[in-house]
Amino acid sequence: MIRCDLHIHSIYSDGIHTPDEIAETAVEKSLSCIAVADHDTLDGAAAAETSCKEKGIRLIPASEISSGSDGRTHILSYLPSALSPALRKHFQEICDERKERAEKTIGRLHELGYQVDLDTILSSAENTIGRPHIARELVRQGYYSSVQDVFDRLLGDNGPAFIPLHEQKPEKIIRLIRDADGIPVLAHPALLKLDSDTLESQLRLWIRYGLLGIEVYHPAQRGSYPLYCRLAEKYGLLVTGGSDHHTGSSGKDAIGETASEWDTAESDLARLESLLYRSNRE
């Protein structure tokens, strides 16, 4: 049976492992195919190419792009080659905005009495800066015991130091991906916290704009796999799965965590790749 993890984060966004370390772990977990899908960048995937090739692991270039009014609608983008100019421009704009948000967040933290250094936090990010980088520095300095604690009490949505990103419409992101010859897939639908009827209504809208898949196998939605499989079948969507790995070497977001549960991975991966690498596109 083919084992896949098509949703892994590296140091190029808010993960803590290098692409080389991810490839090594993929070998240890007997994974056949992975996707390094960092937030708003393809640099992590590019950095993983050599290691994956040397280790005989299939690598699908990918990125996870935030959208929606609260930034919680994440669209996984599986891409066949180099970025389109429009998508490259979008990634640069988001990278710049994330840096600006980090600066504002540090300013807010100083007002609240936290002595954290912007340059130290920026230097901890290989590419795109995010709230986890700030949270880890607060933990390192002993202000909090865990990153989750920081988010719960300080940096989470509506927290005293929360600075939102500008809204990116999911429909716009889906079209950007399709125009770049990519495959847009809705990531971890359970985290949208929508009832099934509302989710299905949103799916119908996004499908009209070009959504092609839904991430069914994700640690946050165990117990709901049948629902998402049923929606995928009803609307002819691709099925994908992944650990959404950021930090854990074990536990719910460990690399390969959902691989054994994704029993249709071989046929689902074949379908994804047939669309991704076909020569004639719609």
N, C-alpha and C positions, 0 to 999 in steps of 0.2 A: 504494500500500500504506500502511495506517495504521501509524504508528510510535508506540509507547507505552513509557513508563517508569513503572511503578506501584509503585516502591519507592525514594523519595528522602528523605534526611534534611537538615534545615535547622538553623540556629542555635537553633531551639526545642528541640532535644535535643543530639545530639553531632556535628552537621554544622557546617561553617564558613561556609556561604553563606546569605544571607537568602532568604526566599521570592521577593522581587522578582528577585534575581539568578538564582535557579533558573528562574523563568519566562522570563527573558531568554535563558538558555542553552537552554531547551527550544525557543525559536524558532530559535536558531542551529542546533540539531540537527534541525530539521524534525520535531519531535514533535507529534503530534495530541492526545495525552492524557497527563496525568501524575497521579501521586498523591504528595503530600508526606506521608510516613508516619513522623513522628517517634515516638520512644520514649515510650509512656505519656502522650501528650497529643495533642489535636487542634488545638492553638493554631497550629502551623505551617501546617496546611492552611487554617485560617480566615484567616491572614495572607496566604496566596497567592491568595485568591479574586479580589481586584480586579485584580491584575496579569495573572492568567490570562484573566480576562474581557476585559480591554483588548486582549490579544494574540491572542485567538481560540483559546485552548488549553482543551480540556476538562479540568476538574479533578475528581478523585474524592477526597473527604475520607477520610483514612485515618490509622491509627496502628499502630505495631508494639509489641506487648505481650509482655513477657518472661514465661516460665513455666518449670516444670520444676525439679527439685532443684538443678540447676546454673545455672538462668536461661538456658539455651541453646535452649530450645524457644520459638521466637518465632512468635507468631500475628499475622499482618497482619489488621487490621480495617478493612474498607471500609464506610463509614457513609453513610446517605442524608441525614442532617440533624443536628439538635442531639443532644448526648449524652443518654442516659437518666440518671436520677438515680443508679442503681446504678453505671453506668460512670463517671460524673463523680466519685462517691465513691471508686471504685477508683483513678482517676488521681490524686486528691488524696492518698490514702494512700501511693501509690507515690512521689509527688513528695516527701512528707515523709520517707519512709524513705530515699530517695536522698540527701537533705540530711543526714540523720543518719549514713548510711554515709560520706559525704564527710568529715564531722567526725571520725569514728573513723579514717578512712584518714589524714587529716592528722596526727592524734595519733600513729598508728603511724609515719608518716614522720619526725616529729620525734624519736621514739625511735631511729630508724635514722640520724639525723644530717642529714636533709634539711630545709633551712630554707625552707619554703613557707608562704604565708599563706592561711588559709582564706577571708577576705573577698575577696581578689584572685581566687581560683578561683571562688567563688560569683558574683562580679560578671561573670565571663566566660560564665556560662550564662544564656541568655534565659529558660529555663523549667526543664526537668528537668536536674539535675546528674548527670554520669556520670564514669566513670574516664577517658575521653578528655580531659575538661577538666583533670583533675589531671596527666595525662601531658603535655599540651601545655605546662603551666606548668613542669614539670620540664625539658622540652626548652628552653623559653624561657630558663630560668636556666642552661642549659649542663650540667646533670647528665648528660643523655643526648643522643644524636645524633638520635633519631627516636622517635615515639610507639610504634612497634612494639618498639623496643629497651626502652622503659619496661615494656611489657606482658610481654615475654619475661623480663625480669630482676627485675621488682618488683611490678607490679600485676595480672599475669595470674593465672588460677585457681591457687591454692596457692602464689602468690608470697609473699614476706615481708611485703608490705603489703596483701595481698588481704583484703577484708572482704566476705563473701557477703550477698546479699539474702535475705530470707525466701522460702521456697518458695511459689510460686503454681502450683496444679495446672493443667495445660493444659485439662482438662475443665471446670474452673470458668471459665477465661477464655473458652473457646468458648461456654459458655452465657451468659456476660455479654454477649458480642457478639451472639449470636442474640436475646437478650431485648431488646437495644437496636436491633433491626431491622437489624443489620449482617451482613456477609458475612465469616466467619472463614476465613482461608487460611493453611496452613502455610508459613512462610517458609523459604527456603533449606534444604531437607531434607538436603542433603549435609553441612551443618555439624553435624548431629546425630551424624555418624560412626557410623551404624548399618549393619549389613549389610542387604541387601535384604529378607530374610525378617522380620527384627525391625522394620524400618521399616514393612513392609506390615501386620504385626500391630498396631503402634501406630496406623497409619492407620485400621484397622477399628474400634479402640476410639474414637478421636477422632471418627470419622464417626457413631458411635452417639450422641455428645454434640452433634452438629450441625456438625462441620467440613464446609465446602462446597467448598474449593479447595486447590490445591497450587501453590506458586511453582516453575515448571519452569525458566524462563529467568533464570538468575542467574550472575554471573561465576565463582562458586566451583564450579560444577557443569557446566562445559563438558565434553562427552564423555559425560555421564550424562543428557542430555536425553531420549533414547529410553526410558530406564528410568522417568523421572517421567511422561512422556507416557503410557506404557503403564499405569502405576498410575492416572493420572487417568481414562483411558478405561475401565479395569476397574471403577472404583468411581463413575463418573459425576461426577467432581470438576471444578470449574472450573480452567482453566489461566491462570496469570498470569505476569508476568515483570517484572524491573526490575534496575537497576544496583546497588541498595543504596548509592547515592552518599552519601559523607560529606565527603570533602575533595578528591579528585582532579579536576583539569580535563582530565586525560588518563589513560590507563591503565585498569586493570581496573574501577574504580568510577566512571568518568566518567559523567555524566548521558547517558542514551541508549545506553550501552555494549552492551546486549543487544538493542536495538530491531531491528536488521537481522536478527538470528537468529530472532526471534519471528515466523515467517511466517504464523501463524494468528491474529495479534493482532486482526484485524478481527472475526472470528467469536467469538473468546474474549471480547473486550471487550463485544460486543453481548450475549453471554450473561450476563456479569457485571452489566451495567447493567440487563438485563431482570429479574434477581433483585433487584437493589438498589433499583430504583424501582417495583417492582410494587405495586399498591394493596392486594391481598389476600395476606397472608402466612400461612405455616403456623402 
